[in-house]
């Protein structure tokens, strides 16, 4: 069974700090890597789908990179704001029918 | 409509109760999923329905019974649950089961279940 790991488990930063966290996945038989942002009591919201080695995607102050050869993706947040506080989940298709296998998430708290 | 709607948002039930969780989407997605998440753990797959047929059951105990009455609706029937079944139950949908690889899921906001 595919194993997706995320680190750190939680992160506390001050408003204005830039931060990053990691998602690791098996590099063999790679298909895609998905990032989600999940605020408390809301639905997880899709951020990025990454498929190509070396890919970099950006959405406002949030960006992500992908290294499929070594099996990791980084998520960066530039100039964190309190509204960035959420759990960031990554996932990769690993089930028999393409269902997503999730990491435990990184819980980000941004203090004003 | 680009949402997945889950009801209820919170549920407290006794170990002898029967209750149901409901999930609805009107995006024309043909695959629907139930995931269970406990604190500090990743969401774990329970069931996959593809074109209204159960395609994956991840060895879930029979006290959880899924149902897909039509392409827009997914239910999870609960009976004789245990306190350890207390968790967040997430529903998701995708454009066909293999489409999840490329486009990912649209999630509901979950049902927080407490079994007492």
Interface residues (C-beta under 8 A of the other chain):
Chain A: X4 X9 X31 X32 X34 X36 X41 X42 X43 X44 X45 X46 X49 X51 X89 X91 X93 X95 X96 X97 X98 X99 X100 X101 X102 X103 X104 X105
Chain B: X3 X4 X9 X31 X33 X35 X40 X41 X42 X43 X45 X48 X50 X55 X56 X90 X97 X98 X99 X100 X101 X102 X103 X104 X105 X106 X107 X108 X109 X110
